[in-house]
Amino acid sequence: MPYFEGHDGTQLFSTDWGRGEPVVFVSGAWLGSSAWEFQMLPLSERGLRCIAFDKRGHGRSDWVGHGYDYDTLADDLAALLDHLNLRGVTLVAHSMGGGEVIRYLSRHGYDRVARVALVSATAPLMARTADNPDGIDAKLFEAVTPERTADRPRWMAQNAQAFFATHLGNRVSSELVAWTVQKCLDCSAKAALEVVRTGFATDLREEAAALRVPTLIVHGAADASAPVELCGRRLAALVPDNVYKEYPLAGHGICISHAEQVNQDLLEFIGDGPA
């Protein structure tokens, strides 16, 4: 069955393709499991079991009005791994999904997980604080909220090109851009608001520094949503056992615009690619 129960009974939708070593994909804010098709199809054809799910408030999962903090989202991820009784898992997370994975490991341990890949992660801390002076001012972050919530379709359409950094020559068709915008709109207004606040404000520095599994960190140097100096490079400096890959021209939508390169890096990291 495609549905499983979150820790509080929330009905969550999942997709499960292929057989072999399990790879679980964790989406970022606004996007659901279907946005991973550019990874799930080719990797499942390479002999991996590829699993993705719609986080609460997204896609075909229940559009509940609560539970958009990292503790709850990590517990939902734990419910999926328990439901399928997965072991030796590679967790692949995009954007704020990286925070879900980091919190899952600090909260639930390493028994089921072999390695993690953090792609364009909005971690370890984006908000400016006294000991994170290079972060983004919370007032600037919240200033965007009224415009985004008043007309989500317009705001997302206007920011889609920056998501892919097409101004740097990244080739993403207009149809694919429109498809991605529609995927981003397939979540509740409540979820759309709350998950970005969680991803922005949560301090994951200590948890990232305590990770005890091999970690692949992939980030675009032109990422406007999770600036590389604040996120990718900071994670690479914190996580003990990591391989860091920085794509010079990639934006935040790296799993689509640079799908072939991301997939090859994932295969090599998991051990199915060339030596």
NORDAFEN-V987399 format. One record per backbone hydrogen bond with DSSP energy under -1.0 kcal/mol. CO is the residue of the C=O (numbers start at 1). NH is the residue of the N-H. Records with the same first field share a line. If there is no record, write none. Layout:
CO->NH + NH
This chain:
2->14
4->12
6->9
10->6
11->62
12->4
13->54
15->52
17->50
21->49
22->90
23->51
24->92
26->94
32->35
33->36
34->37
36->39 + 40
37->41
39->43
40->44
41->45
43->48
44->47
49->23
50->17
51->25
52->15
55->58
57->188
58->61
62->57 + 64
69->73
70->74
71->75
72->76
73->77
74->78
75->79
76->80
77->81
78->82
79->83
80->84
81->86
89->114 + 115
90->24
91->117
92->26
93->119
94->97
95->98
96->100
97->101
98->102
99->103
100->104
101->105
102->106
103->107
104->108
105->109
112->89
115->91
116->216
117->93
118->218
119->95
121->123
124->204
126->136
129->132
132->135
136->128
137->141
138->142
139->143
144->148
145->149
146->150
147->151
151->155
152->156
153->157
154->158
155->159
159->163
160->164
161->166
163->253
165->168
166->169
173->177
174->178
175->179
176->180
177->181
178->182
179->183
180->184
181->185
183->186
185->187
186->59
188->192
189->193
190->194
191->195
193->197
194->198
195->199
196->200
197->201
198->202
200->127
204->208
205->209
208->211
214->116
215->243
216->118
217->245
218->120
219->247
220->223
227->231
228->233
231->235
232->236
233->237
234->238
235->239
241->215
243->217
245->219
247->221
250->222
252->254
253->256 + 257
254->258
256->259
258->262
259->263
260->264
261->265
262->266
263->267
264->268
265->269
266->270
267->271 + 272 + 273
